[in-house]
């Protein structure tokens, strides 16, 4: 049983990786909601001169608080923050200094390993259920995909105002990826649950 579960997990992860690759290299889904900065050279020059070599995720406008701010200082800053938002641009900036690499084999391998782990975990959960029908198994994994896609994408849309079209596109990518895993797993594990149940009765 476990051998078939592992095989289903590996094949499902490969299917998920293939789907993810198609969405970024063939379909426009991976680019939806992402724009280039107008007057990019001036903006990049300003960022490099002010941030330099400090990689990080930056929130702007900042609170202007010291690292050891007290609760009272944080409360006072929050009251003033609404005024900052009304008169300044706001958002998140993920910044890396010059020298970052583009697409590399290491990044692709990391993505593949991530999706293999995701697939193996959800297939192990599927194997613990008493679902035997093809549709039930696919539906179980698809629901897990909805849960996975909602966990990060929706809060980012809500709290950080990620673009709606970007959020929908990436939720679709993740849900369809899990749907691919579900189809592969249901085909690979077909008949196994029935045999296991018969053996225990």
N, C-alpha and C positions, 0 to 999 in steps of 0.2 A: 504493500500500500504506500509506504513512505517513498519508495523508489519512484512510483508513478507521480506522487505529489511533487517530489523534487523536479522531475522531468517537466511537469506542468508549469511549475514556477519558473524554471529556466527558460522554457519556450515562451511563456507569457511575457517574461522580462524582455526577451529579444523582440517580441512583437510590439511591446510598448516602446522600445527604443527605436524600432523602425518607423512607427507612427510619429514619434516625436521628431525624428529626422526629416520625415516628409513634410511636417508642418512648418519647419524652419527653412528647408531648402527648396521645396516645390510649391507648397501652398502659402498664401499670404498671412495665415493665422499668427505666425510667430512675430510678425512685424506690426500687427494692428495696435494702434494707440501709442506708438513710439514715434517721436518727431526729432528732427535735427534742430540744433540751436541756431537761430538767426545771428549773423555776424559772429560766427563761431570763434574765429581767431582772437578777437578782442576779449570775448568771454573766457576762453581757455587761458589766455595770457593773464587775465586778472585772477583767475583761480590759482594758477601756478604761483603767481607772485605772493598771494596771500596765504595759501594753504601749504604750498611747497611739497615736501615729501611725506606729509602725514595722511596716509590712507585712512579712510573711515566713512561712516554714514553720518552726514551732517543734517541737522534740523535747522531751518531758517524761517522767520527770524528767531534768534535765540532768546532764552530767558534772561541772559545777562547775569547768571548766578555763579558764585564761586563753587568749587568742588565740594566744600564743606558747608553748604548753605543750610540754615536752620529751617524748621517747619514754618516759622513765621515769615522768613524771607521768601520761601517758596510760595506761600499763600499770597503775599503782597505782589510777587512777580506775576502770578496767575491773573490777578485783577488787572494788571497793566498790560497783559499779553493781548487781550482783546483789542486794545487800542493799537498795538503794533500790527495785528492782523488786518485791521481796517485801513492802515496807511502804508503797509509794506507788502511786497510779494511774499509768498509762503510756500514751503514744500520741503522735500527731502533731496539731498544731494549725495549720491554714492560716488566718492572721489578716489582715484588712484593716480599717483604721480607718473611722470613719463617712464617708459620702460615696460609697461604691461604688454603681455602677449595676446594675440588674437586667438583664432581657432587653433587648438593644438591637440595632439593625440592624448595627452594627459587629461584634458578636459572631457574629451569624448569617452575615455575609459571610465572616468569618474561618473559621468552621466549613465553609462551602461550599467556599472555596478550598483548605482543608486536604484535604477529601475528593476534590476534583478532582485535586489533586497525587497523592494516594495511588492513585486510580484510574488516572491516566495512567501512573504508574510501573509498576504491576502489569500493565497492558495492554501496555506496551512490552516487559516481560519475556516475557509470553505470546507476543507476536509473534516473539520470537527462538527459540521452541521449534518443533518439527516436529509439534506436536499439531494434528490436523485434525478429530477427532470432537468433537461438541458436549459430550458428557460429560467428555471429557478436558480440554477447555478450561475448563469450569466447575470441574472438580475441581482443576485447577492453581491457579486464582485462590482457591478455597476454602481450599486448603492454605496459601496465602500469608496468608489471613485468620487461620487458626489460629496461624501463626507470629507475626503482628502482635499478636493478642490475648494470646498467652502471654508475649510479651517483657516487658510491663510489669505486667499484671494479676497474673500468678502470683507474681513476686517481691514485689510489694506485699502479697499475701496471706501469703506465707511470712515475710518479714522484719518487716513492720509490722503484721501481723495484721489486714489489712482483712477485713471480714465475708465469710464464705464465700458467702452469697447475693448480696451485692453483686458479688463477683468473678465468679461464674458469670453473673450477669445482664449485666455489661458485656462479658464474653467472648462471650456469645451475640450481643449487639448488634453487636460488631465482626465476628464471623465471618459472620453473616447479611448484614451490609453488604457484605462482600467477595463473598459468594455472589450478591448482586444484581448486583455489577459483573461477575462471571463470566458470568452469564446474559445480560446486555446485550451484553457483549463477544463472546460466542460467537455470538449472533444477528447482531450487526453485522458481524463478520468472517467469517461463514459463506461458504465457498467460496473465500476469498481465498488460503489457504495452498495449496490444491490447485492453483490457477492458478499460483502462484509456483513451486511444485515442478515443475510441468509445463514452465514456461518455462526452467528451469535444466537440464533433462534432454535 
